[in-house]
């Protein structure tokens, strides 16, 4: 079984999210890719986006981790995707960025188009299809704040 760690970027512009598509496949995914051994996830994401579209992204914050399992050529695969909110101020959401990698293309999709784009892992369709970017990020910010409060309460109880 292959076990992969990936770092992916959530980039919203003009109400759309940037997606990558591997030529010849029937699905889309968020920009980014594999994290190298000993490489911090944020730096892996910056490196991957630079390799993919030739532009340096700014990682704003960690959003969520998403697991995915599938079979490829009869071999089980498992991946943990670390998702970060990123920004690239000069990108125009009316023009897909040109790919620097021959096997990839990029597209902008509205949240309601994500299912038709076959965005993988499929859990992202419902997460990113929430009404607005701020709502999506706010849900996870609230979740993380609750986790921090719960952790602080457990620490206080032990003391």
BABAVO-584075 format. One record per residue: residue in three letters; chain; x, y, z of N, C-alpha, C, O, CB in turn; residue number from 0. Coordinates in steps of 0.05 Angstrom, whole numbers, always signed. Glycine has a CB too. Layout:
BEGIN
{ALA,A,{X,Y,Z},{X,Y,Z},{X,Y,Z},{X,Y,Z},{X,Y,Z},NUM}
...
***
This chain:
BEGIN
{UNK,A,{+17,-24,+0},{+0,+0,+0},{+18,+25,+0},{+37,+27,+16},{-19,+0,+25},0}
{UNK,A,{+12,+43,-18},{+26,+69,-18},{+13,+87,+2},{-12,+89,+4},{+26,+81,-46},1}
{UNK,A,{+29,+101,+17},{+19,+121,+37},{+31,+148,+30},{+56,+150,+31},{+25,+112,+66},2}
{UNK,A,{+15,+168,+24},{+25,+193,+15},{+17,+216,+34},{-5,+215,+45},{+15,+199,-13},3}
{UNK,A,{+34,+235,+37},{+28,+260,+51},{+29,+282,+30},{+48,+285,+15},{+48,+266,+75},4}
{UNK,A,{+7,+298,+28},{+6,+319,+9},{-2,+345,+22},{-15,+345,+43},{-14,+312,-14},5}
{UNK,A,{+7,+367,+10},{+0,+393,+19},{-15,+407,-4},{-4,+408,-27},{+26,+410,+27},6}
{UNK,A,{-39,+416,+1},{-56,+428,-21},{-65,+456,-13},{-69,+462,+10},{-80,+410,-26},7}
{UNK,A,{-69,+472,-34},{-77,+500,-30},{-106,+505,-38},{-115,+497,-59},{-59,+518,-45},8}
{UNK,A,{-120,+520,-21},{-147,+529,-27},{-144,+559,-34},{-137,+575,-18},{-167,+525,-2},9}
{UNK,A,{-149,+564,-60},{-145,+591,-70},{-172,+600,-82},{-180,+590,-103},{-122,+593,-91},10}
{UNK,A,{-184,+620,-69},{-209,+632,-79},{-203,+658,-93},{-186,+674,-83},{-229,+636,-57},11}
{UNK,A,{-216,+663,-115},{-214,+689,-129},{-240,+693,-145},{-248,+675,-159},{-188,+691,-147},12}
{UNK,A,{-252,+716,-142},{-276,+722,-157},{-298,+702,-153},{-314,+696,-171},{-270,+723,-187},13}
{UNK,A,{-300,+690,-128},{-320,+671,-122},{-314,+643,-132},{-331,+625,-129},{-346,+680,-132},14}
{UNK,A,{-291,+639,-144},{-284,+613,-156},{-260,+601,-141},{-245,+616,-127},{-277,+615,-186},15}
{UNK,A,{-256,+575,-143},{-234,+562,-131},{-216,+550,-153},{-226,+541,-174},{-243,+539,-111},16}
{UNK,A,{-190,+552,-150},{-171,+542,-170},{-168,+512,-166},{-163,+502,-144},{-143,+556,-167},17}
{UNK,A,{-171,+497,-189},{-168,+468,-189},{-146,+460,-209},{-141,+474,-229},{-195,+455,-196},18}
{UNK,A,{-134,+438,-204},{-115,+426,-222},{-127,+401,-234},{-145,+388,-222},{-87,+419,-208},19}
{UNK,A,{-119,+394,-258},{-129,+370,-272},{-106,+357,-286},{-91,+369,-301},{-151,+378,-293},20}
{UNK,A,{-103,+331,-280},{-82,+316,-294},{-93,+307,-321},{-114,+294,-322},{-72,+291,-277},21}
{UNK,A,{-78,+313,-343},{-88,+306,-369},{-92,+276,-371},{-76,+260,-362},{-67,+315,-390},22}
{UNK,A,{-115,+269,-383},{-121,+241,-386},{-137,+229,-364},{-146,+206,-365},{-97,+225,-390},23}
{UNK,A,{-140,+244,-342},{-156,+234,-319},{-184,+247,-320},{-187,+268,-333},{-142,+239,-292},24}
{UNK,A,{-202,+236,-305},{-229,+247,-305},{-235,+262,-279},{-259,+265,-272},{-249,+225,-308},25}
{UNK,A,{-215,+271,-265},{-220,+285,-240},{-202,+310,-238},{-185,+315,-254},{-214,+266,-216},26}
{UNK,A,{-209,+325,-217},{-193,+350,-210},{-185,+348,-181},{-195,+332,-166},{-211,+376,-216},27}
{UNK,A,{-166,+364,-174},{-156,+365,-147},{-145,+393,-141},{-143,+409,-159},{-133,+344,-142},28}
{UNK,A,{-140,+399,-116},{-130,+425,-109},{-100,+426,-116},{-86,+406,-115},{-134,+431,-79},29}
{UNK,A,{-90,+450,-123},{-62,+453,-129},{-45,+445,-105},{-53,+447,-82},{-55,+482,-137},30}
{UNK,A,{-21,+435,-111},{-2,+427,-90},{+7,+399,-97},{+5,+389,-119},{-15,+427,-62},31}
{UNK,A,{+19,+385,-77},{+29,+358,-82},{+42,+346,-58},{+38,+354,-35},{+47,+359,-106},32}
{UNK,A,{+60,+327,-64},{+72,+311,-43},{+92,+327,-26},{+106,+345,-36},{+87,+288,-56},33}
{UNK,A,{+92,+321,-1},{+111,+333,+18},{+135,+314,+19},{+133,+290,+24},{+98,+336,+47},34}
{UNK,A,{+159,+326,+14},{+183,+311,+15},{+191,+304,+44},{+182,+317,+62},{+206,+326,+2},35}
{UNK,A,{+208,+283,+47},{+217,+275,+74},{+231,+299,+88},{+249,+312,+77},{+237,+252,+72},36}
{UNK,A,{+221,+305,+112},{+233,+327,+128},{+225,+355,+119},{+234,+375,+130},{+262,+325,+127},37}
{UNK,A,{+208,+357,+99},{+199,+383,+88},{+175,+393,+102},{+155,+378,+105},{+194,+380,+57},38}
{UNK,A,{+175,+418,+112},{+151,+429,+125},{+128,+431,+104},{+133,+438,+81},{+157,+457,+137},39}
{UNK,A,{+104,+425,+112},{+81,+425,+94},{+77,+451,+80},{+71,+452,+56},{+56,+417,+109},40}
{UNK,A,{+80,+474,+94},{+76,+500,+82},{+97,+505,+60},{+90,+515,+38},{+78,+522,+103},41}
{UNK,A,{+122,+497,+64},{+143,+501,+44},{+138,+482,+20},{+144,+489,-2},{+170,+496,+56},42}
{UNK,A,{+129,+458,+26},{+122,+439,+4},{+101,+451,-14},{+102,+449,-38},{+113,+412,+15},43}
{UNK,A,{+81,+464,-2},{+59,+475,-18},{+69,+499,-35},{+62,+501,-58},{+37,+485,+1},44}
{UNK,A,{+85,+516,-23},{+97,+538,-38},{+113,+527,-61},{+111,+537,-84},{+114,+556,-20},45}
{UNK,A,{+130,+507,-56},{+147,+495,-77},{+130,+483,-99},{+134,+487,-123},{+165,+473,-65},46}
{UNK,A,{+109,+467,-91},{+92,+454,-111},{+78,+474,-129},{+77,+470,-153},{+72,+436,-97},47}
{UNK,A,{+66,+495,-117},{+52,+515,-133},{+71,+529,-152},{+64,+535,-175},{+37,+535,-115},48}
{UNK,A,{+95,+535,-142},{+115,+548,-159},{+122,+530,-183},{+125,+539,-205},{+141,+555,-142},49}
{UNK,A,{+126,+504,-177},{+132,+484,-199},{+108,+482,-218},{+112,+479,-242},{+138,+457,-187},50}
{UNK,A,{+84,+484,-208},{+60,+479,-225},{+53,+503,-242},{+46,+500,-266},{+37,+472,-207},51}
{UNK,A,{+54,+527,-230},{+45,+551,-246},{+66,+573,-247},{+61,+594,-260},{+19,+562,-235},52}
{UNK,A,{+89,+569,-235},{+110,+589,-237},{+106,+614,-220},{+120,+634,-225},{+113,+596,-265},53}
{UNK,A,{+89,+613,-201},{+83,+637,-184},{+86,+629,-155},{+78,+607,-147},{+54,+648,-190},54}
{UNK,A,{+97,+647,-139},{+100,+642,-111},{+75,+649,-96},{+65,+672,-96},{+124,+657,-99},55}
{UNK,A,{+63,+629,-82},{+39,+633,-66},{+46,+640,-38},{+69,+635,-29},{+22,+607,-66},56}
{UNK,A,{+28,+653,-25},{+31,+659,+4},{+12,+641,+19},{-12,+641,+14},{+25,+690,+10},57}
{UNK,A,{+23,+626,+38},{+6,+608,+54},{-4,+625,+77},{+11,+636,+93},{+22,+583,+65},58}
{UNK,A,{-31,+627,+79},{-43,+643,+100},{-47,+628,+126},{-40,+637,+147},{-69,+654,+90},59}
{UNK,A,{-59,+604,+124},{-63,+588,+148},{-72,+560,+141},{-83,+555,+120},{-83,+602,+166},60}
{UNK,A,{-67,+542,+160},{-77,+514,+158},{-107,+514,+162},{-118,+529,+178},{-63,+496,+179},61}
{UNK,A,{-121,+498,+145},{-150,+496,+147},{-159,+469,+158},{-173,+468,+178},{-162,+501,+119},62}
{UNK,A,{-151,+447,+145},{-160,+421,+154},{-143,+399,+141},{-130,+404,+121},{-190,+417,+146},63}
{UNK,A,{-144,+376,+152},{-132,+352,+140},{-154,+334,+130},{-174,+330,+144},{-114,+337,+161},64}
{UNK,A,{-150,+323,+106},{-170,+306,+94},{-156,+280,+85},{-136,+281,+71},{-184,+320,+70},65}
{UNK,A,{-168,+257,+93},{-157,+231,+84},{-172,+221,+60},{-195,+227,+56},{-159,+211,+107},66}
{UNK,A,{-157,+206,+44},{-170,+193,+20},{-157,+166,+15},{-133,+163,+19},{-167,+212,-5},67}
{UNK,A,{-173,+147,+7},{-163,+120,+0},{-175,+113,-27},{-198,+120,-33},{-171,+99,+22},68}
{UNK,A,{-160,+99,-44},{-169,+90,-70},{-151,+68,-79},{-131,+61,-66},{-169,+114,-90},69}
{UNK,A,{-157,+57,-102},{-141,+36,-114},{-131,+46,-141},{-146,+58,-156},{-158,+9,-117},70}
{UNK,A,{-105,+41,-146},{-93,+49,-171},{-78,+26,-182},{-59,+15,-170},{-74,+74,-166},71}
{UNK,A,{-86,+17,-206},{-74,-7,-218},{-75,-31,-200},{-56,-47,-198},{-45,-1,-227},72}
{UNK,A,{-97,-34,-185},{-100,-56,-167},{-86,-54,-140},{-87,-72,-123},{-91,-81,-180},73}
{UNK,A,{-71,-32,-136},{-57,-27,-111},{-71,-7,-94},{-79,+14,-103},{-28,-17,-117},74}
{UNK,A,{-76,-14,-68},{-89,+6,-50},{-71,+30,-45},{-46,+27,-42},{-96,-8,-23},75}
{UNK,A,{-83,+53,-44},{-69,+78,-40},{-83,+93,-16},{-107,+90,-13},{-69,+97,-65},76}
{UNK,A,{-67,+107,-1},{-78,+123,+21},{-63,+149,+22},{-38,+149,+21},{-77,+108,+49},77}
{UNK,A,{-77,+171,+25},{-65,+197,+25},{-77,+215,+47},{-101,+214,+52},{-68,+211,-2},78}
{UNK,A,{-60,+230,+60},{-69,+251,+79},{-62,+277,+66},{-39,+283,+60},{-56,+248,+107},79}
{UNK,A,{-82,+293,+61},{-79,+320,+48},{-81,+341,+70},{-101,+343,+84},{-101,+325,+26},80}
{UNK,A,{-60,+357,+73},{-61,+380,+91},{-69,+404,+74},{-55,+411,+56},{-33,+384,+106},81}
{UNK,A,{-92,+416,+81},{-102,+438,+65},{-97,+465,+78},{-101,+468,+102},{-132,+435,+60},82}
{UNK,A,{-87,+484,+62},{-81,+510,+71},{-95,+531,+54},{-98,+527,+30},{-50,+515,+71},83}
{UNK,A,{-103,+552,+66},{-113,+575,+51},{-89,+589,+40},{-70,+595,+55},{-131,+595,+69},84}
{UNK,A,{-89,+595,+14},{-66,+609,+2},{-76,+633,-14},{-100,+635,-20},{-51,+590,-17},85}
{UNK,A,{-58,+651,-19},{-65,+674,-36},{-44,+679,-57},{-20,+675,-52},{-69,+700,-19},86}
{UNK,A,{-53,+687,-80},{-35,+695,-102},{-49,+719,-114},{-67,+717,-131},{-30,+672,-123},87}
{UNK,A,{-42,+744,-104},{-57,+768,-112},{-60,+773,-141},{-80,+785,-150},{-45,+791,-99},88}
{UNK,A,{-41,+765,-158},{-42,+773,-186},{-57,+754,-204},{-59,+758,-228},{-14,+775,-196},89}
{UNK,A,{-69,+733,-193},{-84,+714,-210},{-111,+725,-217},{-125,+737,-200},{-87,+687,-196},90}
{UNK,A,{-119,+722,-242},{-144,+731,-252},{-163,+707,-254},{-157,+688,-269},{-141,+745,-280},91}
{UNK,A,{-185,+708,-240},{-203,+685,-240},{-219,+681,-266},{-235,+662,-268},{-223,+687,-218},92}
{UNK,A,{-214,+698,-286},{-227,+694,-312},{-209,+680,-331},{-217,+672,-353},{-236,+722,-324},93}
{UNK,A,{-183,+676,-324},{-164,+663,-341},{-149,+642,-325},{-136,+648,-305},{-143,+684,-353},94}
{UNK,A,{-151,+616,-332},{-136,+596,-318},{-106,+601,-320},{-96,+607,-342},{-143,+568,-328},95}
{UNK,A,{-91,+597,-298},{-62,+600,-300},{-50,+579,-319},{-59,+556,-319},{-49,+599,-272},96}
{UNK,A,{-29,+587,-333},{-15,+568,-351},{+1,+548,-334},{+14,+556,-314},{+3,+582,-371},97}
{UNK,A,{+0,+523,-341},{+15,+503,-327},{+44,+502,-335},{+50,+504,-359},{+2,+475,-330},98}
{UNK,A,{+62,+499,-316},{+91,+495,-322},{+97,+466,-324},{+120,+458,-330},{+108,+509,-300},99}
{UNK,A,{+78,+448,-318},{+82,+419,-319},{+64,+408,-341},{+40,+413,-342},{+76,+406,-292},100}
{UNK,A,{+76,+393,-360},{+62,+385,-384},{+38,+366,-378},{+21,+364,-395},{+81,+371,-402},101}
{UNK,A,{+38,+353,-355},{+16,+334,-349},{-8,+347,-335},{-28,+334,-330},{+26,+312,-332},102}
{UNK,A,{-6,+374,-329},{-27,+387,-315},{-39,+410,-330},{-26,+423,-347},{-16,+398,-289},103}
{UNK,A,{-65,+415,-325},{-78,+439,-333},{-92,+450,-309},{-96,+436,-289},{-99,+434,-357},104}
{UNK,A,{-100,+476,-310},{-114,+489,-287},{-140,+501,-297},{-142,+509,-320},{-96,+510,-274},105}
{UNK,A,{-159,+502,-278},{-185,+514,-284},{-196,+528,-260},{-189,+520,-237},{-204,+494,-296},106}
{UNK,A,{-213,+547,-264},{-228,+560,-242},{-256,+548,-242},{-268,+545,-263},{-228,+591,-245},107}
{UNK,A,{-266,+542,-219},{-293,+531,-217},{-309,+545,-195},{-298,+551,-174},{-292,+500,-212},108}
{UNK,A,{-334,+549,-200},{-352,+559,-180},{-358,+536,-160},{-356,+513,-168},{-379,+570,-192},109}
{UNK,A,{-364,+543,-136},{-370,+521,-116},{-391,+501,-126},{-389,+477,-120},{-380,+533,-90},110}
{UNK,A,{-411,+510,-140},{-432,+492,-150},{-423,+475,-173},{-437,+456,-181},{-457,+508,-157},111}
{UNK,A,{-400,+480,-184},{-389,+464,-207},{-369,+442,-197},{-360,+426,-214},{-375,+483,-226},112}
{UNK,A,{-363,+442,-172},{-342,+424,-162},{-349,+394,-166},{-331,+378,-172},{-337,+429,-133},113}
{UNK,A,{-374,+387,-162},{-381,+359,-165},{-378,+351,-194},{-368,+329,-200},{-410,+354,-156},114}
{UNK,A,{-387,+368,-213},{-384,+362,-241},{-354,+360,-250},{-348,+346,-269},{-398,+383,-258},115}
{UNK,A,{-337,+374,-236},{-308,+373,-241},{-296,+348,-230},{-272,+342,-235},{-294,+397,-230},116}
{UNK,A,{-311,+332,-215},{-302,+308,-201},{-278,+314,-183},{-257,+302,-185},{-294,+286,-222},117}
{UNK,A,{-281,+334,-166},{-260,+342,-147},{-255,+320,-127},{-274,+309,-115},{-268,+368,-132},118}
{UNK,A,{-230,+312,-125},{-222,+291,-106},{-202,+303,-86},{-187,+321,-93},{-209,+267,-121},119}
{UNK,A,{-202,+293,-61},{-221,+275,-49},{-249,+287,-49},{-253,+311,-46},{-213,+268,-20},120}
{UNK,A,{-269,+270,-53},{-297,+279,-57},{-308,+295,-33},{-326,+311,-36},{-314,+256,-62},121}
{UNK,A,{-297,+290,-9},{-305,+305,+15},{-302,+336,+10},{-317,+351,+22},{-289,+297,+39},122}
{UNK,A,{-283,+343,-6},{-278,+372,-11},{-301,+385,-26},{-305,+409,-23},{-253,+375,-27},123}
{UNK,A,{-316,+370,-41},{-339,+382,-56},{-358,+395,-36},{-366,+418,-40},{-354,+360,-73},124}
{UNK,A,{-366,+380,-16},{-385,+392,+3},{-372,+414,+20},{-385,+434,+27},{-396,+370,+22},125}
{UNK,A,{-346,+411,+27},{-333,+432,+43},{-331,+458,+27},{-338,+479,+37},{-305,+422,+51},126}
{UNK,A,{-321,+456,+2},{-316,+480,-13},{-342,+491,-26},{-343,+514,-33},{-296,+474,-35},127}
{UNK,A,{-362,+475,-27},{-387,+484,-39},{-405,+499,-19},{-427,+507,-26},{-403,+460,-50},128}
{UNK,A,{-395,+503,+5},{-411,+519,+24},{-414,+547,+11},{-400,+555,-7},{-396,+522,+51},129}
{UNK,A,{-433,+561,+21},{-442,+586,+8},{-420,+606,+1},{-421,+618,-20},{-461,+599,+26},130}
{UNK,A,{-400,+609,+18},{-379,+628,+12},{-353,+620,+25},{-352,+603,+42},{-387,+656,+23},131}
{UNK,A,{-332,+632,+15},{-305,+627,+26},{-304,+632,+56},{-293,+616,+71},{-285,+644,+11},132}
{UNK,A,{-315,+654,+64},{-313,+661,+93},{-329,+641,+110},{-321,+635,+132},{-324,+690,+97},133}
{UNK,A,{-351,+631,+99},{-366,+611,+113},{-350,+585,+116},{-348,+574,+138},{-393,+604,+99},134}
{UNK,A,{-337,+576,+95},{-321,+552,+96},{-298,+555,+116},{-294,+538,+133},{-310,+545,+68},135}
{UNK,A,{-284,+577,+113},{-261,+581,+131},{-271,+586,+160},{-257,+578,+179},{-244,+604,+122},136}
{UNK,A,{-294,+599,+163},{-304,+604,+189},{-312,+578,+204},{-309,+576,+228},{-328,+622,+188},137}
{UNK,A,{-323,+559,+189},{-331,+533,+201},{-307,+520,+213},{-308,+510,+236},{-344,+514,+180},138}
{UNK,A,{-285,+519,+198},{-261,+506,+209},{-247,+522,+230},{-234,+511,+248},{-242,+500,+186},139}
{UNK,A,{-249,+549,+228},{-238,+565,+249},{-253,+560,+275},{-240,+558,+297},{-239,+596,+242},140}
{UNK,A,{-279,+558,+274},{-295,+552,+298},{-288,+524,+309},{-286,+521,+333},{-325,+553,+291},141}
{UNK,A,{-285,+505,+291},{-278,+478,+300},{-251,+478,+314},{-248,+466,+335},{-277,+459,+276},142}
{UNK,A,{-231,+492,+302},{-205,+493,+315},{-206,+508,+341},{-192,+500,+360},{-185,+506,+296},143}
{UNK,A,{-221,+529,+343},{-224,+544,+369},{-236,+526,+390},{-227,+526,+413},{-241,+569,+365},144}
{UNK,A,{-256,+510,+383},{-269,+492,+402},{-249,+471,+411},{-247,+464,+434},{-294,+478,+389},145}
{UNK,A,{-233,+460,+392},{-212,+441,+399},{-192,+453,+418},{-184,+439,+437},{-198,+430,+374},146}
{UNK,A,{-184,+477,+414},{-165,+491,+432},{-177,+495,+459},{-163,+490,+480},{-156,+518,+420},147}
{UNK,A,{-202,+503,+461},{-215,+507,+487},{-217,+481,+502},{-212,+479,+526},{-244,+519,+483},148}
{UNK,A,{-225,+459,+488},{-227,+433,+500},{-200,+424,+510},{-198,+412,+532},{-239,+413,+480},149}
{UNK,A,{-180,+428,+495},{-153,+420,+503},{-145,+436,+528},{-134,+425,+547},{-132,+425,+481},150}
{UNK,A,{-150,+462,+528},{-143,+479,+551},{-158,+470,+576},{-147,+470,+598},{-149,+509,+545},151}
{UNK,A,{-183,+462,+573},{-199,+453,+596},{-187,+427,+607},{-186,+423,+631},{-228,+449,+588},152}
{UNK,A,{-179,+409,+589},{-167,+383,+598},{-140,+389,+613},{-135,+376,+633},{-161,+365,+574},153}
{UNK,A,{-125,+408,+603},{-99,+414,+616},{-104,+426,+644},{-91,+419,+663},{-83,+435,+599},154}
{UNK,A,{-125,+444,+646},{-131,+455,+672},{-141,+434,+692},{-134,+435,+716},{-152,+477,+669},155}
{UNK,A,{-156,+415,+682},{-167,+394,+700},{-144,+377,+711},{-145,+368,+734},{-187,+376,+685},156}
{UNK,A,{-123,+372,+695},{-101,+356,+704},{-84,+371,+724},{-71,+358,+741},{-83,+349,+680},157}
{UNK,A,{-84,+397,+723},{-67,+413,+741},{-77,+414,+769},{-64,+427,+786},{-64,+441,+731},158}
***
